[in-house]
C-alpha cells in the first residue's frame, strides 16, 4: 500500500491551508449567516463586457491565443496603463495570465533561486509566502504597524534587507488593511532600493479602488521601472473574478522568460476572457468609476458604523476591506470571530488569517450592499455590547 | 448635475451625505442642487418600485393605443389634458407612427380596465379608436429587472 502523504512534496506539506478558507468552511454549514467575508466584488460584470465575450464565442474564437495573450489586449493594457496611471509599457512588456494569482506565481518563480530571500510585508494577501516557499525561496516577513497605518516604511525595509534579498513584494492597495502607499512614501522606499539588485513585485490588483487619491505605481518612481514587475488584473476593477484574467507588466527580458514558464504551465489565458477584457479596457472606464463610487459610499458607512459601536478602526484608503482593532474585548481574533458567528450569525475574517501580526484585528469586506452592511453592523453591535 | 440625476434615478434613497461622497462635493452643495432641481421640476418625485405580482394584490396593466381626430395647433395637448387626470392612468405618451397616444393603465381586473376604456376613454371627444393590449408579465420596468436573482451568487471567498 502506497503512503500517499510520504509521496507528496515536503515543501507543499509544510504549507498551511489558507486561514480564510478554514473560516469559510466553518460558516458554509451554518445556513443563514450575514457574511462580510467575501474578497470579490458583489457587482456582476457589466453587460457590454459579457456581451463581447458571447460575441467572441458566436464568431468562433474558440482557439488558443498566442502564449503571451491577444496582441490587441496587450496593446489595450498598455494604453490603459498610460491613461490611468501614466505608465509607459509596450505590448512586448506584457503577459496575459490566468488572474492576478498566476501573475504573482509566475513572477516569483521566474525571479527567485532557491535560498533567495523574498521580503513580504504583512498583513497581506495570503498567497505570497506559500508561493515563495514553493519556489525554494526564504520568506522574510515585515509586520507593518498600526501606528504607521499599516504602510511599509523605508526603515522597516532597510532593516529587512540582507545580501540574499532578491525580491520585495509590494502589496498596495492592501488586502486586508486598506492601506495605500502615496508618492512620497514610495519615493522613500525607492531610495532604499536604488543601487541594489532587488526586484519589486508590485501587486496592483486594487489600483482602481482608491478613495480620494489616485493610485501611484512604484514603477513610475525614478529608477524603479527597470526593477519592477507589476501584477494586476480585471477581477476587482471590472468585477470579473470568475473570468480569471490578469497580467504582468515588466522589463522585456523578464517578460520573455515569464512567458516561457506561463507557456509550459498554462499555454494561454482563456480566449473568451481575453476578448471580454479588450471590451472592458476600451469602454469600461465609466464602469470602474461607478463601482468605485459605490464602494466609497460603503467605506464611509462602515467606518462610521464601526466607530459608533465603539470599535477602533483606521479609515481604509483602498481596496474594499476595513481592518478594525477588535483586541480590546479580552478575546483573541479567532475567538471574537467565532463567537460572533455562533452567537449572532455574522461572519468576519480573523486578522490572523493574514499573518500572525493580524492578532487583535479582523478583516471586514464591504463588497456588499449598504443594507447588508447595516444588518451586519447591528449584529456586531449586539455582540460587542454583550462583551463590554 | 447629470451624474447626480443618474444616481438619484437609480436609487432615490441615497442621502445627501452619500451623494456628496460619491460625487466629491460638499453636502451643502448637494442639498441646494437637489432643491433647485425639484423647484425647476427636473426632479418630479420619488417612488418605490413595487412588484405587485409578489403580493396578494390583484393588478392588471394594459397598454392602450389611442387614435384621435387630427388636431391643429395644440389640439393633442388639449386631448391629453382630458385623458391624463384619471388616476387609473399611470402613463400617457404622444406617439409617432400609426396611432397618436399610448396610455398605460392599471386596474384590478381585465374587466375593470375594459370598462374604463369603453366608458371613460373611448367617449372622450375626438377619440376615434382604441386598441387595448394587456401586459402578461413584466420583465423589466424603469431600469429594474423584476426577477433578477436576489441571492448572492458568490460561492467562494476566493482564498
Interface residues (C-beta under 8 A of the other chain):
Chain A: X18 X20 X21 X24 X37 X38 X39 X40 X42 X44 X126 X127 X212 X241 X293 X294 X296 X297 X300 X301 X349
Chain B: X14 X18 X21 X22 X23 X24 X152 X153 X154 X156 X157 X158 X159
